[in-house]
Amino acid sequence: MTNKYQIIFNSIVDQIKSGEIPPNSLLPSENELKEQYDTSRETIRKALNLLAQNGYIQKVRGKGSIVIDINKFDFPVSGLVSFKELADKMEKKPRTIVNELSLIFKPDAYIRQQLQLSGKDQVWKIVRTREIGGKKIILDKDYLAAKYVPSITEEICANSIYAYLENELNLKISFAKKEIVVEEPTAEDRSFLDLEGFHNIVVIKNYVYLEDASLFQYTESRHRPDKFRFVDFARRTQ
C-alpha cells in the first residue's frame, strides 16, 4: 500500500510537470495543503521533504516552498564546448553580462599556481554573469595568460572568447582538465547571481591547454545548482 505522503508527492509532481503549478510559484502553505489533502501536517512535511530531495521545490525561510524550473540545461562535463556554442542550442537565449575585464600585471600566488606562471607573467581576468530566463545563474571567472592572448575587448567577452582565440589569434585549443566541487557561495557569488534560498554552488574548474600542451586558461564556472544537469557518456571497457 502506498503511503499517503507518497500519494501527495505524486499528485504535486504531476501538477508541476503539467504546468498546472508553474515554475517559480509558491506552493500552498502547509496548513492549506493539510486541508486540501485532508491529512496531518507531519504527512505534508514528509511530502514536501521528498519534493525538495528530488529537485522539485526549494524551501526558502520566511517565504515557503518555491517550485523549481525542472527544465534544466544539460551541461557536458567531458566535452570542451564554449558557452556560446551551448547557448546557440538553447530555446531561452541567454544574456552575458561582462562584470570585469582587466589585465593583472602581478597575479596573486593562487592564479600563478593555477596557470603555472612566473612572477613576471601578466594575466587577463574576465568575470561574466550568464542570465537565462531572467535569472542570473552562472558566474564565469576566466584567467588567460597574456603571453598567449596579448589583447582582448569587452565586446569579445560578451560574445565568444573561443571564437576570437581560434579564428582571430589562430590558437589551437586542444584539451582540458576539469574538477567539479560543491562549495558555499562567496560574497561575490551572492553579489552577481540570484542565490536567494540557495546554500551551495557547483563549481567547475577548467584548466585548458593548447595543441602544444601549453596551459593558457584557468576558469571557474560557478553554477546555481537547481538549473543545470551535468551530463557525460561513459562506456565500460572490456
N, C-alpha and C positions, 0 to 999 in steps of 0.2 A: 504494500500500500504506500502511495506517495505521501510524504509529509506535507502538511498544509503550507509551510513556508516555501517548499519547492514548487507547489502549485501557484502561489502568489508570484514567486520569482519568474516562472514560465509565462505567466499572464503579462507581467510588466515587460519582459523581454520581447514578447510578441508585439506589444504596443509600440515599443521603441523601434523595432525592425520595420514595422509597417508605416512608421512616420506619424502614427496617432499621437505619440508623445515625441515632440521634435527635439533635436539636439539643442543643448544649452538652456533648456527649460527646467524648471524646478518640479520635482515630483511632489505630489500632495504630502502634507505633514504626516508624521507617524499616527497622530490621532485620526486624521482624515482617512488614511489607509486602513486603520484599525476598524473604523466604522464601515468603510467600503467593502472590506473582505470579511467582516463580522468575526473577528478573531482577537487574540491578545496582542498587546504591544510587544511582548517578547518574540512572538512569531513574526511580526512585522520587522523587527530589528534583525532577526535571522535572515529574512528575505533580502533586506537592504544590504546586509553584510555580504551576502552571496552576489548581489548585483555589483557591489564595489569590487569584490575579489575578481570578478570576471570582466571588469573594464566597462561596465555599462553606466555607472554613476560615479561621481566624485562627491564625497561628503565635505562640505565646507562649513566650518564652525560659524554659527550665527546666521547662516543662510538656509541650510538644509541640504538636500541631495540634488545635484545638478546632473542632468543627462549628458553623457559624453557622446561626441560625434563618433559613431562606430565606423564611419567611412575613413579608415586610416590610410595613410600613404605608404606604399611599400618602398623601403629604402634598402638597396642592395648593400650587403656587407662586403662581399668578396670582390665586386667589380670596382673599377676606377672610373667613376662617372661624375661629371660636373653637375652642380645643382641646376644649371641652366638646361642641361640635357634632360634631367628628370622633370623639370618644370614644363618643358615643351609637351610632355605626355600627360600632364595633369589637366583635369577638367576645370578646376578652380585655379586660374592663373595667379601665381604668387607675385608679391612685390618685394623687391630688395631695397633695403634702406642702408646706405653707407654711413655708419656712425663715426668711423675714423679711418683715415689714410695718412700714415706718417712714416718718414724714414728715420729709423733709430740709428744714431751714429755709434752709440755704445750700448748694445743689447745687454740685458742682465745675464747673470750666470745661467739661469734656467733655460733661457732661449738659446744661448750659445751652446749649451749642452745638447738640447734637442736637435739642433741643426749642425752640430759638430763643427762649430766655427771658432776662429781665433778672436782675440780681443780687438783686432783691427777691422773685422768684417762688419759691414752695415747690413741692416735688415729692414725690409718693408713690413709694417704692421697694418693689417686691414681688418676692421671689425664691421660685420654686416649682420643686420637682422632680416630674417625671412618672415614675411607676413603672408598667411594663407587663409582665405575666407574671413578676412578682417581680424585675425588673431596673430599676434607675434609669437611664433612657436619655435624658431631656431635662431641661435646666435652662433655665427661662424667667425672664428678668430684665426686669421691666416698670417703666417710669418714666412716671408720669401727672402732668400739670400740675395742681396743686391748685386753680388758678383755675377749672378745668372740673369737677374731681372733689373737692368740698370734704371728703367723708368716705367711708371705706370700711372694712370689717371683715375679719378673718381668715376668718370663715365665708364671706363673699362670694368671697374669693380662692380658697378651697378648692373652691368650686362653679363659678361662671361670672361673671367680671368684666363681660363684654359684656352678659349678661342684665340685670345690675344697671344698667349705664350706659344701656342702651336702654329698659328697662322702668320703672326707678325714677327715674333722673335725666333721662329723656327726651332723651338726647343722640342726635343723628343722625349715626352713623358712616358715612362716605361712601366713602373710598378710602385706599389705602396705597401707599407706595413701598417696594420691597424690594431688599435687597442680600444676595447669598449669597457667603460666603467660607469657605475652609478654613483653620483655624488649629491651632497646637499647643495642647493642653489647658492651662489655667491651673491653679494650685493649688486654686482654688475649684471648677473643673470636677471635678478628681480627688477633692475632698472630698465633693461632693454626688452624683456619678454613679459607676456601676460601669464604670470605664475600664481595668481591668487588661488589658494587652496591646495597647491602642489608643494610637496616637501622633498622631492627628489628630481634630479635631472639626469638624462642619459648623455654621456659624453663619448664621442668617437674621436680618438686621437689618430691622426694620419701622418705618417712620415713618407713623403713622396720623393721618388728617385727618377733621375733622367736615364737615358739609354746607356750612358757610360757608368751607371751606378753612383752618380753624384747625388747626394741628398740636398735638395734645393728648397723644400717646402715642409713646414710643420703646421698642422691645422688642428684646432679643437672645434668640433662641431657639436654644439650643446643643444639638446632636443628636449622639449616638453614631452613627458613620457606617454601622454594619452593619445597623441596624434600619429605616432609613427610605429610601424611594424618593420622590424629589421629582418630581412629575408636572405637566405642563402640556399644554394643547392649543393647537396653532398652525395657522393656515390661511394659505396663500400668497395674497397679494393679486394680483389681475390688473391 
